[in-house]
Amino acid sequence: MSLPPLVEPAAELTVDEVRRYSRHLIIPDFGMSGQKRLKNAKVLCVGAGGLGSPALLYLAAAGVGTLGIVEFDTVDESNLQRQIIHGQSDIGKSKAQSAKESVLEANPYVDVVLHEDRLDSSNVMELFAQYDLIVDGTDNFATRYLVNDACVLLNKPYIWGSIYRFDGQASVFWAEHGPCYRCLYPEPPPPGMVPSCAEGGVLGVLCASIGSIQVNEAIKMLTGMGDPLLGRLMIYDALEMTYRQVKVRKDPECAVCGKNPTVTELIDYEAFCGVVSEEAQEAALGSTITPRQLKEWMDAGENIHVIDVREPNEYEIVSIPGAVLVPKNEFLMGNALEGLPQDKRIVLHCKTGVRSAEVLAVLKSAGFQDAVHVGGGVIGWVNQIEPEKPVY
Ligand SMILES: Nc1ncnc2c1ncn2[C@@H]1O[C@H](COP(=O)(O)OP(=O)(O)OP(=O)(O)O)[C@@H](O)[C@H]1O
């Protein structure tokens, strides 16, 4: 299926621009008209992280006239393995500012507009209304559903990508002409079921594979070239080196773009995606200790049994002295309960406190009423107790 171009061509290219974009201009199907359309285009990239890095750099290099960047975070050392728009000297700096500098270095003719804010229900509509197309480079479900619903309500195309470990996915959603994100994924996964890249890791170069597909689709949509990835889900396996395609159909029952939509305005996306499950929140209430409290119990020789519920490779990077590794899934499948000491107080921890709260809920319903978990997890422990150890 081909679609008409999203934008009209800009009046003219300057002599400098003709030189810069000459390798585009000589592609017969691209030509002057395609390049002028890019010059006139306004694209918003949500997130200047793993996917946003290559996406922004290639959108800029391609000559997209106006590039908006929404990002609230600062550059962390652990970002640099994949977020190539930032460098060593940017650590601690605003990601939006750092991304802007790299974009202008790649192409000074781009007009960069920064929105140094977290995208949420209060700002999304006003922001998206200013752009022709949205590229999503974020890493969490709440933002994806927010971006999707805002795009449906404003009738904007949404270019989506997702990465985890060695696997990537990409698609184009546009309710007026095809399915939306909710047609593919009507409900978010239960909290904790799908780990983030911060929990499960990601191969850095995967960002380039998926981010460049997103830019490819953006260029096609803006200029009207080729068949957009609309109604198709691209699934990439970096280890097998395979690209598979799956058809995505518009769901007539879709909550936001179906015949009788139930979502007609923005909702509370954090609550919808249940960032931490209700059971876990309840279990953690009054049963969360600080890393300092744990250290005091250890020093006082309290009768405790500390369990680290992360994965073995995380344990290898850094761990709390004396903690025994039993990955979360062992508890969720019920295998780990039998081996637990009955005469000691169980103290759980994970990386930041999300997974340990889930396991805490399992232990409480199995009768371990005095079990607790460490808020902030091993990262909190390193920050407060052993700052010489690495964080990840
Ligand atoms: N609602 C939002 N508004 C603006 N930016 C967002 C929003 N949600 C996520 N982001 C940004 O999207 C980017 C996603 O990048 P990435 O997936 O590489 O994760 P990260 O948060 O940088 O790294 P990690 O999770 O490993 O610490 C991040 O820079 C994050 O700050």
PDBQT file of the ligand as one rigid body, heavy atoms in Angstrom, charges set to zero:
ROOT
HETATM    1  N1  LIG A 401       7.748   9.877  28.824  1.00  0.00    +0.000 N 
HETATM    2  C1  LIG A 401       8.949  10.189  28.372  1.00  0.00    +0.000 A 
HETATM    3  N2  LIG A 401       9.232  11.460  28.002  1.00  0.00    +0.000 NA
HETATM    4  C2  LIG A 401      10.455  11.794  27.536  1.00  0.00    +0.000 A 
HETATM    5  N3  LIG A 401      11.467  10.921  27.400  1.00  0.00    +0.000 NA
HETATM    6  C3  LIG A 401      11.237   9.645  27.767  1.00  0.00    +0.000 A 
HETATM    7  C4  LIG A 401       9.971   9.207  28.254  1.00  0.00    +0.000 A 
HETATM    8  N4  LIG A 401      10.061   7.879  28.535  1.00  0.00    +0.000 NA
HETATM    9  C5  LIG A 401      11.308   7.498  28.239  1.00  0.00    +0.000 A 
HETATM   10  N5  LIG A 401      12.030   8.555  27.774  1.00  0.00    +0.000 N 
HETATM   11  C6  LIG A 401      13.436   8.553  27.366  1.00  0.00    +0.000 C 
HETATM   12  O1  LIG A 401      13.596   7.602  26.336  1.00  0.00    +0.000 OA
HETATM   13  C7  LIG A 401      14.937   7.116  26.350  1.00  0.00    +0.000 C 
HETATM   14  C8  LIG A 401      14.922   5.611  26.179  1.00  0.00    +0.000 C 
HETATM   15  O2  LIG A 401      16.243   5.208  26.048  1.00  0.00    +0.000 OA
HETATM   16  P1  LIG A 401      16.781   3.768  26.458  1.00  0.00    +0.000 P 
HETATM   17  O3  LIG A 401      15.757   2.770  26.086  1.00  0.00    +0.000 OA
HETATM   18  O4  LIG A 401      18.104   3.580  25.808  1.00  0.00    +0.000 OA
HETATM   19  O5  LIG A 401      16.852   3.786  28.041  1.00  0.00    +0.000 OA
HETATM   20  P2  LIG A 401      17.593   4.666  29.166  1.00  0.00    +0.000 P 
HETATM   21  O6  LIG A 401      16.519   5.089  30.115  1.00  0.00    +0.000 OA
HETATM   22  O7  LIG A 401      18.450   5.755  28.598  1.00  0.00    +0.000 OA
HETATM   23  O8  LIG A 401      18.597   3.631  29.787  1.00  0.00    +0.000 OA
HETATM   24  P3  LIG A 401      18.427   2.563  30.970  1.00  0.00    +0.000 P 
HETATM   25  O9  LIG A 401      16.955   2.295  31.102  1.00  0.00    +0.000 OA
HETATM   26  O10 LIG A 401      19.212   1.391  30.506  1.00  0.00    +0.000 OA
HETATM   27  O11 LIG A 401      19.013   3.208  32.165  1.00  0.00    +0.000 OA
HETATM   28  C9  LIG A 401      15.558   7.548  27.676  1.00  0.00    +0.000 C 
HETATM   29  O12 LIG A 401      16.533   8.525  27.442  1.00  0.00    +0.000 OA
HETATM   30  C10 LIG A 401      14.370   8.084  28.477  1.00  0.00    +0.000 C 
HETATM   31  O13 LIG A 401      14.731   9.158  29.344  1.00  0.00    +0.000 OA
ENDROOT
TORSDOF 0
